[in-house]
Amino acid sequence: MSTVDRIKWLATVITLSGAVLASVGIYPWSAIVLNLGSATFLVWSIMIRDRAMITVNFGLLAIYTIGLSIKLL
């Protein structure tokens, strides 16, 4: 398995973990884990040079970061 594939699967596991936390209402940990998943997917999408995935994951990262900042600060 290549490094790119490992990062993709790591991002998948992290994102699904964040979704589980969100589904049972564990905030802010759900948003933090989803943020980590988006950041990991962003790294992966940059590695494979997929502009659509870069855009989606950069957008999600920004949205989660702004939401956490507003809620926690």
C-alpha positions in Angstrom: 0.0 0.0 0.0 1.4 3.4 -1.0 1.8 6.4 1.3 -1.0 8.2 -0.6 -3.4 5.3 0.0 -2.5 5.1 3.7 -3.2 8.8 4.1 -6.5 8.4 2.3 -7.6 5.6 4.6 -6.4 7.4 7.7 -8.5 10.4 6.7 -11.5 8.2 6.1 -11.2 6.6 9.5 -10.8 10.0 11.2 -13.7 11.5 9.3 -16.0 8.6 10.1 -15.0 8.8 13.8 -16.0 12.5 13.7 -19.3 11.6 12.2 -20.0 9.0 14.9 -19.1 11.6 17.6 -21.4 14.1 15.9 -24.3 11.6 15.7 -24.2 11.1 19.4 -23.8 14.8 20.2 -20.3 14.9 21.5 -19.4 18.5 20.9 -16.8 20.1 20.5 -14.9 16.8 20.0 -16.9 15.9 16.9 -16.0 19.2 15.2 -12.3 18.8 16.3 -12.1 15.3 14.9 -14.0 16.3 11.7 -11.5 19.2 11.3 -8.6 16.8 11.6 -10.2 14.5 9.0 -10.7 17.5 6.6 -7.1 18.5 7.2 -5.9 15.0 6.5 -8.0 14.7 3.3 -6.7 18.2 2.3 -3.1 16.8 2.5 -4.1 13.8 0.5 -5.9 15.8 -2.2 -2.9 18.1 -2.6 -0.7 15.0 -3.0 -2.9 13.7 -5.8 -3.5 17.2 -7.2 -7.3 16.8 -7.3 -8.6 20.4 -7.4 -12.2 19.5 -6.5 -11.1 17.6 -3.4 -8.8 20.4 -2.4 -11.6 22.9 -2.7 -14.1 20.7 -0.7 -11.7 19.9 2.1 -10.3 23.5 2.3 -13.8 24.7 2.6 -14.8 22.2 5.2 -11.6 23.0 7.2 -12.5 26.7 7.1 -16.1 26.1 8.1 -15.3 23.8 11.0 -12.5 26.2 12.2 -14.8 29.2 12.1 -17.6 27.3 13.8 -15.3 26.1 16.6 -13.8 29.6 17.0 -17.3 31.2 17.4 -18.5 28.5 19.8 -15.4 28.2 22.0 -14.1 31.8 22.1 
